[in-house]
Amino acid sequence: MIGQIEEFWKNYSKTKSLNQIAFIAKNLNNSQGFAFNENKLFYAASLIKLFWACQLVLQNPSFNQDQELENHLANMLIHSSDEAGQKIVDFLIPIKNENIYEYEKAYLQRQKLEQFWHKYENNYLKLKASHKTFLHEYSSFDEWIKKYKSPNLISANLMADLWQKIFFNQFEPELEPENQIKILNYLQRKPICKNLKPEELNFQSSLIAFAAPAEAIIFSKAAWLNEALHETAIINFKEHKWLIIFLTELGEKQGINLIRNFSKFLWQLAGNKSI
């Protein structure tokens, strides 16, 4: 399986450059895998919401006693709602000083979010917790963030590490089992049976799930903004578990086509043998 995946990328690189792509495929049953550009930094876009979700349930195991907060978590993970994400950040990092400059408030929140992940040391030190969902309605925000602080940056290795921490409950302290299940339930995606055009794409559309058989169970978080289009997923199929990470700077159309073509290849391969 790994050999065939490597061959897929060799064929791709004959006609296209791999400089704008990071990729990881890992068999979680035996830790065999294939990767390239796995430490290259990309703008995270909505992948950062997976970190916010984990931070919420790690810091506040009984958060689900608050139905409004529970609804925000669901909307953030299922629909990738920016508004719900901001509500969760405001809950995690409340700032009561009404006189503070709005951009300074946002940056204070980012610093606190980033500090939380530093305890996981080297795997998380490159995470910058700024994000387009902060104050994105302000026309000057992009210029402000460019001038003062860089946007968040993320690598395929970092996303692979986070997914494994969620799936195998490797956090310290561990997630409460019901909260781990809840996060995975919100991230479960159904197979896609048709070619999606960019305007049809939504955060419930897993491109990795394209052409997947009905019995495959897929947990996925996607993200896109401007040229960034990412897809990250854990696949349960038969007795096997696979981790797939795609980070791209190809734009929506090319990114969709690439991930969809890989998905076709992956599930055709799965049909020929037990992956």
C-alpha positions, 0 to 999 in steps of 0.5 A: 500500500505504501509503495503504491502511494509513493508511486502516485506522488512520483507520477504526479511530480512528473508533471507538477511541482510538489513545493506547494503540497505537504502530505502524510499517509500513515498506517496506524496499525503498524506505523508504516507511512510515506510523507513529504514536506511534512515540516513545511509551514502552511497557513492553518486556516480553519484547522486551528479550530481543532486545537480550540476544540481540544483545548476547550474539553481539556481545560473544561471537562464539564463544558457540556453542562452549558448547552450554549457552549455545547452548541458552539462546539458542534457548530465549530466542528461540524460546520466550521462556524467562525462565529462559534469558534470566536465564542469558544475563544472568548470563553477560553480567554475572557478579556473584560477590559472594555477599553482595550483596543480590539486588535490588542484584545485579539492578540492577547487571546492568541498569546494565551491560546498558544501558551496552552499548547507549549506544554506539548513542547517541540511538536507544538512550538511552531503553532501561532494561534492567530486566525482569520476568524478573529475580527475578520469583519474589520477591513484593516485587520489583514494589514494590521496582522501583516504589520505586527504579527504573522498569521498562524503556521502549521505543518503536516507533522503537527496535524498528524500528531494532533489527530493521533492524540485525539484518536488514541486519547494521548493528551495529558491529562487524557480527555474524558471518554465521552468528550473524546467520542463527542469530538469524533462524532462531530468530525465524522463525514459521509462518503461523497458520491459526486464531483464537487465544484468549488462553489459546492464545497462545504466543511461537511464535505470530506474530499478524502471520503470521495468514492469511499465505500459505505462501510468506511468510517471517516473522521475529517477536518478540512480548511480553506482560505485564499490559496490554502486548501487542506484536508486531514482525516483518520480512516477506519476501514475493515480492520485498518486505520489510516491517517491522511494529511493534505496541506496545499497552497494550490487554490480551491480548484487545483486543491480539490482536484488533487485531493479528489484524484488521490481519494479515487486512487486510494479507494480503488486500491482499497477495493483491490486489497484490504488496506 
